[in-house]
Amino acid sequence: MVTQETPEGVAEERPRAAVVRDALGVGVAVGLSGFAFGVTAAGAGISTLQACVLSLLVFTGASQFALVGALAAGGNPFTAAAGAFFLGTRNAFYGLRLSQLLALPRAVRPFAAHWVIDETTAVALAQPGRKTARLGFAVTGLSLYVLWNLTTLLGALGAEAIGDTRAWGLDAAGPAVFLALLAPMLKTSTERAVAALALVLGLGLLPVLPAGVPVLVAALAAPAVLWMKGRRS
């Protein structure tokens, strides 16, 4: 049992089982979308081995989908990789926050850093204390990592049986999961403005720029909004 302080100062106890249940729920739900990535990667001409290596070493769904999506659209590999990289940089900012919250031993940090993604961050930050944050982070990371890699393999192997991935809409499953997790986190007007501008830039430039480039341009939304906010104040 873990003690949680309510706004009124009354102590509440939250069972560790509840933390594990929530973490497993997120890990299983998102981990299953690795099947969609495996299918989409195979449809983009990426081999089963390459798709599995991406999931093992990159392990950030939005960046992986951005990479294979740009390649499938005929984009330059370097541009596709750059777009995926910029999407993945958000994990570095997550790491700054989680390093203070989790305060893990130095020897464990390099391994934990590989699991710093949207889902593990969300579960860890939702916990009342350090112990439950560590538990939520670990359970979410482990369940998601195992399932994501397993379903990537199954999706890549089963791609031929499924046929055209666009007809099934599986190429949109990963981005949809990412947006569903991101939307509740946009609490301030600045965050919503950044998201809206990035959406306009990304979709608006999609028909006129090479595949992968709109993602790079959309990354300019944050500094643009912050600059405009500074001018007003």
Rosetta silent file (secondary structure, phi, psi, omega in degrees, C-alpha in Angstrom):
SEQUENCE: MVTQETPEGVAEERPRAAVVRDALGVGVAVGLSGFAFGVTAAGAGISTLQACVLSLLVFTGASQFALVGALAAGGNPFTAAAGAFFLGTRNAFYGLRLSQLLALPRAVRPFAAHWVIDETTAVALAQPGRKTARLGFAVTGLSLYVLWNLTTLLGALGAEAIGDTRAWGLDAAGPAVFLALLAPMLKTSTERAVAALALVLGLGLLPVLPAGVPVLVAALAAPAVLWMKGRRS
SCORE:     score description
SCORE:     0.000 S_00000001
   1 L     0.000  143.227 -178.707    0.000    0.000    0.000 S_00000001
   2 E  -123.673  134.550 -178.523    1.185    3.509   -0.814 S_00000001
   3 E   -81.659  134.055  178.030    0.161    6.658    1.015 S_00000001
   4 E  -126.996  130.059  179.190   -1.222    9.502   -1.090 S_00000001
   5 E   -87.701  126.128  176.274   -1.947   12.986    0.238 S_00000001
   6 L   -84.251  166.181  178.512   -5.220   14.477   -0.930 S_00000001
   7 L   -57.146  -26.861  179.871   -5.685   18.252   -1.372 S_00000001
   8 L   -83.861   -3.174  178.273   -7.390   18.311    2.036 S_00000001
   9 L    86.401    6.215  179.126   -4.330   16.712    3.616 S_00000001
  10 L   -88.668  129.241 -176.214   -6.112   13.432    4.409 S_00000001
  11 E   -74.977  133.827  173.829   -3.968   10.400    3.707 S_00000001
  12 E  -121.201  147.614  178.498   -5.285    7.841    1.258 S_00000001
  13 E  -107.571  128.148  177.299   -3.732    4.487    0.525 S_00000001
  14 E  -110.368  122.018 -178.283   -3.476    3.290   -3.037 S_00000001
  15 L   -64.446  144.651  175.419   -2.772   -0.409   -3.522 S_00000001
  16 H   -61.904  -29.363  179.032    0.220   -1.351   -5.630 S_00000001
  17 H   -60.771  -33.722  179.178   -2.125   -3.701   -7.469 S_00000001
  18 H   -68.512  -38.039  178.070   -3.986   -0.672   -8.806 S_00000001
  19 H   -65.156  -45.350  179.144   -0.752    0.815  -10.142 S_00000001
  20 H   -62.963  -40.630  179.544    0.171   -2.473  -11.815 S_00000001
  21 H   -61.524  -46.625  179.967   -3.337   -2.784  -13.281 S_00000001
  22 H   -64.720  -42.239 -179.012   -3.219    0.695  -14.797 S_00000001
  23 H   -64.689  -43.052  177.884    0.306    0.204  -16.110 S_00000001
  24 H   -65.203  -36.270  178.107   -0.550   -3.148  -17.692 S_00000001
  25 H   -59.997  -44.284  178.123   -3.664   -1.648  -19.242 S_00000001
  26 H   -68.798  -44.980 -177.906   -1.596    0.994  -21.008 S_00000001
  27 H   -61.107  -43.803 -179.239    1.188   -1.416  -21.909 S_00000001
  28 H   -70.518  -45.489 -176.987   -1.126   -4.024  -23.422 S_00000001
  29 H   -60.600  -45.935 -178.390   -3.375   -1.550  -25.249 S_00000001
  30 H   -80.200  -34.637 -179.181   -0.510    0.319  -26.901 S_00000001
  31 H   -60.617  -33.068  179.961    1.743   -2.703  -27.285 S_00000001
  32 L   -66.918  -21.624  179.392   -0.770   -4.408  -29.544 S_00000001
  33 L   -72.976   -7.598  172.758   -0.473   -1.546  -32.049 S_00000001
  34 H   -61.238  -25.807  175.468    3.001   -2.868  -32.844 S_00000001
  35 H   -59.966  -42.925  178.657    1.136   -5.269  -35.127 S_00000001
  36 H   -63.833  -37.728  178.322    0.070   -2.275  -37.233 S_00000001
  37 H   -65.526  -43.653  179.707    3.659   -1.063  -37.375 S_00000001
  38 H   -59.761  -41.666  178.893    4.919   -4.452  -38.538 S_00000001
  39 H   -66.867  -45.763 -178.854    2.317   -4.568  -41.300 S_00000001
  40 H   -63.945  -40.312  178.955    2.957   -0.966  -42.359 S_00000001
  41 H   -63.011  -43.081  178.475    6.724   -1.494  -42.371 S_00000001
  42 H   -63.702  -38.502  177.817    6.366   -4.563  -44.582 S_00000001
  43 H   -66.547  -23.856  179.389    4.102   -2.597  -46.923 S_00000001
  44 L   -87.808    2.510  178.399    6.788    0.079  -47.187 S_00000001
  45 L    90.797   10.095  178.438    9.329   -2.468  -48.385 S_00000001
  46 L   -87.303  134.588 -177.681   11.121   -2.883  -45.061 S_00000001
  47 L   -70.091  163.897  178.381   12.185   -6.435  -44.297 S_00000001
  48 H   -60.276  -41.399  179.374   11.003   -8.330  -41.240 S_00000001
  49 H   -63.299  -44.594 -179.502   14.496   -8.144  -39.733 S_00000001
  50 H   -63.633  -40.834  179.284   14.727   -4.388  -40.295 S_00000001
  51 H   -64.154  -41.751 -179.841   11.290   -3.805  -38.755 S_00000001
  52 H   -67.867  -37.935  177.843   12.182   -5.865  -35.692 S_00000001
  53 H   -65.451  -38.989  177.301   15.517   -4.056  -35.252 S_00000001
  54 H   -59.829  -45.781 -179.331   13.707   -0.717  -35.420 S_00000001
  55 H   -68.352  -34.625  179.784   11.326   -1.772  -32.667 S_00000001
  56 H   -70.907  -41.470 -171.390   14.111   -3.193  -30.538 S_00000001
  57 H   -99.073  -34.391 -179.140   16.476   -0.227  -30.806 S_00000001
  58 L   -86.520  -55.096  174.548   14.276    2.793  -31.553 S_00000001
  59 L    49.445   54.057  169.158   11.199    1.839  -29.531 S_00000001
  60 L  -149.490  106.522 -167.048    9.150    4.985  -30.011 S_00000001
  61 H   -56.045  -45.546 -177.013    6.030    4.355  -32.044 S_00000001
  62 H   -60.448  -42.835  179.643    5.393    7.813  -33.495 S_00000001
  63 H   -66.711  -38.935  179.930    8.947    8.074  -34.833 S_00000001
  64 H   -66.049  -43.489  178.003    8.813    4.556  -36.272 S_00000001
  65 H   -65.761  -37.784  178.307    5.525    5.219  -38.052 S_00000001
  66 H   -62.923  -40.601 -179.496    6.848    8.556  -39.346 S_00000001
  67 H   -64.502  -53.295 -177.423    9.921    6.825  -40.748 S_00000001
  68 H   -69.870  -30.850  177.756    8.134    4.020  -42.575 S_00000001
  69 H   -65.276  -42.459  178.486    5.354    6.379  -43.707 S_00000001
  70 H   -66.777  -39.386  178.098    7.842    8.715  -45.345 S_00000001
  71 H   -66.710  -39.644  179.634    9.655    5.809  -46.985 S_00000001
  72 H   -64.825  -30.379  179.704    6.385    4.347  -48.240 S_00000001
  73 L   -83.892    2.761  177.912    5.530    7.707  -49.826 S_00000001
  74 L    89.353   16.514 -178.671    8.827    7.678  -51.685 S_00000001
  75 L   -72.568  159.913  176.840   10.650   10.096  -49.425 S_00000001
  76 L   -66.147  134.952 -178.915   14.421   10.368  -49.137 S_00000001
  77 H   -56.641  -36.727 -179.571   15.747    8.022  -46.421 S_00000001
  78 H   -69.365  -39.242  177.051   17.743   10.837  -44.805 S_00000001
  79 H   -66.383  -41.785  178.592   14.704   13.128  -44.713 S_00000001
  80 H   -61.977  -42.677  179.664   12.571   10.323  -43.318 S_00000001
  81 H   -66.509  -37.198  179.552   15.167    9.609  -40.634 S_00000001
  82 H   -65.457  -41.706  178.020   15.433   13.311  -39.759 S_00000001
  83 H   -62.719  -42.618  178.553   11.660   13.583  -39.322 S_00000001
  84 H   -64.708  -37.581  179.823   11.628   10.527  -37.085 S_00000001
  85 H   -64.057  -44.958 -178.996   14.525   11.946  -35.080 S_00000001
  86 H   -64.567  -36.310  175.692   12.779   15.253  -34.433 S_00000001
  87 H   -64.584  -35.439 -177.783    9.661   13.447  -33.257 S_00000001
  88 H   -76.505  -15.555 -178.400   11.808   11.395  -30.901 S_00000001
  89 L   -64.880  -20.669  178.988   13.498   14.410  -29.305 S_00000001
  90 H   -61.795  -27.791 -179.927   10.469   14.914  -27.074 S_00000001
  91 H   -64.796  -27.872  177.399   11.606   11.859  -25.133 S_00000001
  92 H   -64.906  -38.686  178.242   14.713   13.769  -24.039 S_00000001
  93 H   -70.594  -35.412  173.401   12.502   16.351  -22.335 S_00000001
  94 H   -59.233  -41.969 -177.064   10.495   13.553  -20.715 S_00000001
  95 H   -61.762  -35.384  178.548   13.774   12.184  -19.410 S_00000001
  96 H   -62.200  -41.061  179.840   14.634   15.451  -17.675 S_00000001
  97 H   -72.566  -43.443 -176.631   11.400   15.323  -15.710 S_00000001
  98 H   -70.194  -29.066  179.848   11.538   11.603  -14.975 S_00000001
  99 H   -62.182  -34.210  177.715   15.147   11.722  -13.793 S_00000001
 100 H   -76.930  -39.265 -176.956   14.031   13.920  -10.893 S_00000001
 101 H   -71.794  -47.146 -174.599   10.890   11.934  -10.173 S_00000001
 102 H   -82.765  -35.223 -179.827   12.314    8.416  -10.340 S_00000001
 103 L    47.522   54.857 -177.326   15.839    9.151   -9.053 S_00000001
 104 L   -75.749  155.571  175.234   17.064    5.772  -10.268 S_00000001
 105 L   -58.540  148.079 -175.182   20.522    4.398   -9.419 S_00000001
 106 L   -57.010  -37.125 -177.520   23.194    5.514  -11.866 S_00000001
 107 L   -67.574  -24.327 -176.076   23.806    1.975  -13.147 S_00000001
 108 L   -89.698  -21.816 -171.226   20.139    1.562  -14.122 S_00000001
 109 H   -58.141  -43.041  179.730   19.661    4.882  -15.895 S_00000001
 110 H   -59.860  -35.125  179.125   21.040    3.903  -19.350 S_00000001
 111 H   -75.342  -40.463  178.887   18.611    0.975  -19.506 S_00000001
 112 H   -65.732  -31.553 -178.326   15.671    2.989  -18.168 S_00000001
 113 H   -60.475  -30.493 -179.828   16.346    5.734  -20.711 S_00000001
 114 L   -68.272  -19.839 -178.990   15.370    3.334  -23.504 S_00000001
 115 L  -100.249    6.421  179.484   11.884    3.095  -21.986 S_00000001
 116 L   -80.172   96.071  179.548   11.316    6.842  -21.690 S_00000001
 117 L  -136.657 -178.051 -176.121    8.375    7.288  -24.060 S_00000001
 118 H   -56.161  -47.776 -172.259    4.926    8.880  -23.962 S_00000001
 119 H   -69.632  -44.872  179.438    3.181    6.000  -22.224 S_00000001
 120 H   -66.238  -36.109  178.105    5.728    5.312  -19.478 S_00000001
 121 H   -64.990  -44.878 -178.637    5.995    9.034  -18.773 S_00000001
 122 H   -62.256  -43.562 -179.236    2.233    9.442  -18.507 S_00000001
 123 H   -67.607  -43.310 -178.683    1.853    6.502  -16.110 S_00000001
 124 H   -63.980  -43.931 -177.923    4.807    7.556  -13.934 S_00000001
 125 H   -69.828  -19.757 -179.497    3.663   11.176  -13.641 S_00000001
 126 L   -80.709   -6.366 -175.743    0.162   10.054  -12.668 S_00000001
 127 L   -88.644  153.835 -175.087    1.442    8.361   -9.497 S_00000001
 128 L   -78.303  -20.715 -175.786    1.379    9.987   -6.046 S_00000001
 129 L  -148.948  176.895 -175.073    4.931    9.155   -4.975 S_00000001
 130 H   -66.032  -41.696 -176.934    8.357    7.955   -6.084 S_00000001
 131 H   -63.677  -45.675  179.943    7.823    4.279   -5.284 S_00000001
 132 H   -72.256  -29.968  176.190    4.608    3.991   -7.261 S_00000001
 133 H   -64.521  -42.925  177.177    6.082    6.117  -10.058 S_00000001
 134 H   -63.080  -42.812 -179.695    8.959    3.659  -10.344 S_00000001
 135 H   -63.837  -47.133  179.470    6.553    0.728  -10.286 S_00000001
 136 H   -62.038  -42.037  178.243    4.276    2.256  -12.927 S_00000001
 137 H   -61.735  -46.714 -176.120    7.239    3.160  -15.136 S_00000001
 138 H   -67.155  -44.869 -177.985    8.759   -0.319  -14.895 S_00000001
 139 H   -68.022  -43.126  178.072    5.546   -2.276  -15.496 S_00000001
 140 H   -63.037  -46.841 -178.747    4.461   -0.065  -18.379 S_00000001
 141 H   -62.028  -46.009 -177.826    7.904   -0.155  -19.969 S_00000001
 142 H   -66.066  -49.536 -178.043    8.362   -3.905  -19.657 S_00000001
 143 H   -63.984  -41.054 -179.060    4.883   -4.908  -20.855 S_00000001
 144 H   -69.226  -41.839 -178.922    4.931   -2.410  -23.708 S_00000001
 145 H   -63.413  -45.153 -179.461    8.455   -3.301  -24.847 S_00000001
 146 H   -64.813  -48.947 -177.691    7.751   -7.029  -24.918 S_00000001
 147 H   -67.511  -41.325 -178.612    4.376   -6.725  -26.640 S_00000001
 148 H   -60.123  -43.806 -179.296    5.491   -4.044  -29.106 S_00000001
 149 H   -72.009  -37.564  178.364    8.388   -6.166  -30.323 S_00000001
 150 H   -65.706  -45.985 -178.219    6.364   -9.367  -30.418 S_00000001
 151 H   -72.999  -26.292  172.654    3.497   -7.811  -32.371 S_00000001
 152 H   -61.222  -45.630  178.626    5.950   -6.070  -34.722 S_00000001
 153 H   -62.056  -46.647 -179.147    7.290   -9.497  -35.655 S_00000001
 154 H   -64.318  -39.644  179.613    3.800  -10.956  -36.057 S_00000001
 155 H   -65.923  -42.114  179.734    2.643   -7.999  -38.135 S_00000001
 156 H   -66.293  -40.063  179.389    5.626   -8.151  -40.460 S_00000001
 157 H   -70.037  -32.739 -177.335    5.237  -11.908  -40.942 S_00000001
 158 L   -91.849    4.350 -175.671    1.499  -11.642  -41.510 S_00000001
 159 H   -61.907  -37.950 -178.377    1.630   -8.685  -43.896 S_00000001
 160 H   -65.943  -35.442 -179.408    1.403  -10.850  -46.995 S_00000001
 161 H   -71.640  -31.276 -178.101   -1.754  -12.553  -45.745 S_00000001
 162 H   -76.293  -37.150 -178.924   -3.429   -9.226  -44.950 S_00000001
 163 L    92.343 -140.150 -176.684   -2.719   -7.623  -48.299 S_00000001
 164 L   -69.012  114.090 -177.920   -3.002   -3.863  -48.835 S_00000001
 165 H   -66.728  -29.403 -179.313   -2.504   -2.226  -45.419 S_00000001
 166 H   -67.295  -29.950  179.121   -4.171    0.995  -46.565 S_00000001
 167 H   -68.613  -28.252  179.414   -7.409   -0.860  -47.215 S_00000001
 168 H   -90.083  -15.849 -178.833   -7.466   -1.974  -43.573 S_00000001
 169 L    75.755   14.769 -177.907   -6.435    1.407  -42.213 S_00000001
 170 H   -69.755  -22.888 -179.829   -3.703   -0.181  -40.093 S_00000001
 171 H   -69.364  -15.591  179.549   -1.186    2.471  -41.144 S_00000001
 172 H   -97.458   -5.157 -175.371   -3.228    4.997  -39.151 S_00000001
 173 H   -65.207  -46.119 -178.783   -3.459    2.926  -35.958 S_00000001
 174 H   -62.662  -53.682  176.686   -0.137    4.031  -34.477 S_00000001
 175 H   -58.068  -34.387  179.348   -0.569    7.775  -35.071 S_00000001
 176 H   -65.579  -41.159  177.080   -4.128    7.521  -33.742 S_00000001
 177 H   -63.278  -42.048 -179.876   -2.896    5.961  -30.489 S_00000001
 178 H   -62.357  -44.561  179.861   -0.230    8.654  -30.178 S_00000001
 179 H   -66.363  -37.106  179.108   -2.770   11.455  -30.669 S_00000001
 180 H   -63.873  -34.051  177.661   -5.180    9.865  -28.183 S_00000001
 181 H   -77.813  -32.547 -175.432   -2.434    9.911  -25.537 S_00000001
 182 H   -77.244  -39.020 -172.616   -1.258   13.398  -26.428 S_00000001
 183 H   -53.744  -46.738 -179.306   -4.600   15.216  -26.534 S_00000001
 184 H   -65.980  -15.938 -178.217   -5.369   15.074  -22.767 S_00000001
 185 H   -84.878   -9.436 -179.287   -1.908   16.496  -22.024 S_00000001
 186 L   -86.394   86.646 -172.330   -2.635   19.755  -23.895 S_00000001
 187 L   -99.583  -30.986 -177.435   -3.865   21.731  -20.903 S_00000001
 188 L   -97.915  162.364  179.456   -2.597   25.278  -21.478 S_00000001
 189 H   -64.839  -33.325  178.816   -3.436   27.666  -24.286 S_00000001
 190 H   -65.913  -43.926  179.442    0.206   27.683  -25.375 S_00000001
 191 H   -63.127  -41.907  179.043    0.314   23.891  -25.696 S_00000001
 192 H   -66.965  -36.055  178.738   -2.923   23.871  -27.684 S_00000001
 193 H   -66.171  -40.813  177.439   -1.628   26.653  -29.945 S_00000001
 194 H   -62.238  -45.523 -179.361    1.573   24.707  -30.650 S_00000001
 195 H   -62.953  -42.271 -178.446   -0.416   21.552  -31.469 S_00000001
 196 H   -65.844  -44.429  179.992   -2.816   23.453  -33.742 S_00000001
 197 H   -65.817  -40.710  177.965   -0.029   25.244  -35.637 S_00000001
 198 H   -61.772  -39.106  178.761    1.946   22.001  -36.033 S_00000001
 199 H   -64.705  -43.790 -179.743   -1.177   20.314  -37.416 S_00000001
 200 H   -64.476  -44.441  179.951   -1.781   23.134  -39.908 S_00000001
 201 H   -64.861  -46.596 -177.401    1.845   23.153  -41.048 S_00000001
 202 H   -63.166  -48.352 -178.241    2.103   19.387  -41.325 S_00000001
 203 H   -75.163  -37.385 -177.850   -1.143   18.827  -43.223 S_00000001
 204 H   -66.536  -34.877 -177.401   -0.975   22.035  -45.244 S_00000001
 205 H   -91.835   -6.323 -177.877    2.491   21.347  -46.599 S_00000001
 206 L   -56.917  -41.246 -177.857    1.912   17.630  -47.172 S_00000001
 207 L   -76.419  -16.047 -171.126    0.796   18.048  -50.836 S_00000001
 208 L  -112.298  -15.228 -178.910    3.624   20.411  -51.822 S_00000001
 209 L  -112.645  154.902  177.897    6.725   19.142  -49.982 S_00000001
 210 L   -60.485  155.163 -179.398    8.563   15.811  -50.258 S_00000001
 211 L   -58.122  133.927 -179.870    7.592   13.067  -47.828 S_00000001
 212 L    97.381  -29.628 -178.911    9.138   13.587  -44.415 S_00000001
 213 H   -70.393  -40.569  178.309    9.783   17.331  -44.848 S_00000001
 214 H   -55.587  -33.055  177.863    6.361   18.497  -43.483 S_00000001
 215 H   -64.785  -40.243  179.114    7.227   16.842  -40.156 S_00000001
 216 H   -64.934  -40.978  179.694   10.451   18.857  -39.986 S_00000001
 217 H   -68.123  -39.096 -179.850    8.605   22.096  -40.724 S_00000001
 218 H   -62.457  -25.066  178.432    5.897   21.291  -38.172 S_00000001
 219 L   -65.612  -16.692  178.983    8.636   21.083  -35.520 S_00000001
 220 L   -79.108   -4.524 -177.550    8.999   24.865  -35.896 S_00000001
 221 H   -61.810  -43.387 -177.404    5.538   25.359  -34.367 S_00000001
 222 H   -61.676  -53.645  178.657    6.830   25.433  -30.782 S_00000001
 223 H   -63.367  -31.689  179.592    9.485   28.164  -31.233 S_00000001
 224 H   -66.093  -44.791 -179.865    7.084   30.158  -33.422 S_00000001
 225 H   -66.876  -41.507  179.089    4.325   30.178  -30.799 S_00000001
 226 H   -64.370  -36.571  177.900    6.779   30.976  -28.001 S_00000001
 227 H   -65.749  -45.182  179.273    8.194   33.871  -30.042 S_00000001
 228 H   -64.503  -38.037  178.309    4.739   35.299  -30.690 S_00000001
 229 H   -65.162  -38.801  177.710    3.839   34.922  -27.022 S_00000001
 230 H   -65.147  -38.199  178.753    7.029   36.768  -26.059 S_00000001
 231 H   -63.269  -39.469 -178.381    6.232   39.612  -28.447 S_00000001
 232 H   -68.816  -37.579 -177.349    2.780   40.054  -26.914 S_00000001
 233 L   -81.232    0.000    0.000    4.046   40.120  -23.347 S_00000001
